[in-house]
């Protein structure tokens, strides 16, 4: 725990290596920086001061080393993995951070290692399913989410993730069952309402879908995906003026969608919505009765 040498659990050693010295550091600083006292034992006092200088210098070196380790999550978890390559939680958190940085392939490899090392514990986090989903591997994502539910059958967020993947995979009825289960269990988030809206829209229950997209926008007013879903449902009901207004809002929230650039989160659908909203007849499906 001193920081001079690694001992014990790596994450604990790194995080708390500075704590044992916190109480002593002000005393050492006061002793080194205090006014000198002239006495017959001045030589001995000079020796104490030299030792104090050495201790402060050592602490400065250790602090510099720790600062470099704690610079960002990649350096922290990378250091932990250099000490213990079999640390599942280190692979897990490093993979999650890399995925959030859009370094998907690197993150996926770390998450895969974590799953291999601690499958039961790791599946409870749902990270591997999310990694598959971000890479567009929906069957693998759905399988991972089912495994997560086997570990955490009562977790509403696990059902929400599974339902969202099922909706993307074109299984709206199965998706709706999981999403409504998450809602009944008390889970509430814009993502849940959006996924419910998408599933309901795919089932032809457009008015219910509009209500769910509206809930998402109440919680997250600048959510472009919710606005796009709202526009789709308005189009399916033949409400072209509302769909046109939705598309104008969408352009303000996600300007890249105007040209359908691949960099936009909604670009793959917004040009079609725009075409129907500004003039072409909407391909209307028969609403389901609910």
Residue, then its C-alpha position, 0 to 999 in steps of 0.5 A: x500500500x506504500x506505492x513503492x511496490x505492488x502488493x495485494x489487489x491491483x485496483x485497491x493498491x493503485x487507488x489507495x497507495x497515497x492514503x497511508x502517507x496523507x497524515x504524514x505528508x503535512x508533518x514532513x512538509x512542516x519539518x522540512x519547510x519550518x524555520x531552522x533552529x540553532x542548537x548544539x545538535x544542529x548537525x543532527x537537525x541537518x541530518x533530519x532535514x536531509x532525510x525529510x528532503x529525501x522522503x518528500x522527493x520520493x513521494x514526488x516521484x511516486x505521485x508522478x508515477x500515479x498521475x501517469x497511471x490515472x491519466x484516463x481510464x485506458x491508462x488506468x485499466x491498462x496498468x492493471x492488466x499489465x500487472x494482472x492479465x487475468x483481471x476480468x473486471x479490468x477487461x470489462x471496464x476498459x472495453x466499455x470505455x473503448x466502446x464509448x470512444x467509438x473504438x469498437x473493435x478494440x473494445x469488443x476484444x476486451x469485452x470478449x476477454x472479460x466474458x471468457x474469464x468471468x462469464x457469469x459475472x460479466x454477463x450481468x453487466x450486459x456489456x457484451x450484448x451492447x458491444x455486439x449491438x453497436x457492431x451491428x451483430x444483432x443475433x449475437x447481441x440478442x443471444x448475449x442479452x438472453x444470457x444476461x437475463x438468465x443471470x439477472x431474471x428480475x432486472x428491468x434494464x436487461x429486458x429493456x436491452x433485449x427488447x430494443x435489440x429484438x425491435x431492431x432485428x424485426x421481431x416487434x411482438x417479442x420486443x414489445x413483450x420484453x419492453x412492457x415487462x421492463x416498464x411494468x417492473x418500474x424501468x423508465x427512460x427515453x430509450x425504453x419509450x423509444x423502443x416501445x414506440x418503434x415496436x408499436x409502430x412496426x405492429x401498426x399501432x401508430x397512435x400508441x407509438x406516438x404516445x411513447x415517442x412523446x414520452x421520450x421527448x418529454x424526458x429528452x426534448x432534443x432526442x433526434x431518434x424520438x423525433x424521427x420515430x414520431x415523424x414515421x408514425x405521423x406518416x403512417x397515419x397520413x398526418x403529413x403536416x405533422x410529419x413535415x413539422x417533425x422533419x423540420x425539427x429533426x433538421x435542427x437537432x441533427x443537421x447532418x440528416x439533411x443530406x443523409x450522411x452516414x455519420x448521422x444517427x438517423x441518416x439512414x431513414x430521414x431522407x425517406x421521411x423527408x420525401x414523404x413529408x414534403x410531397x410524396x404520398x406516404x405508404x400507409x399501412x392499416x393501423x392495428x386495433x388496440 
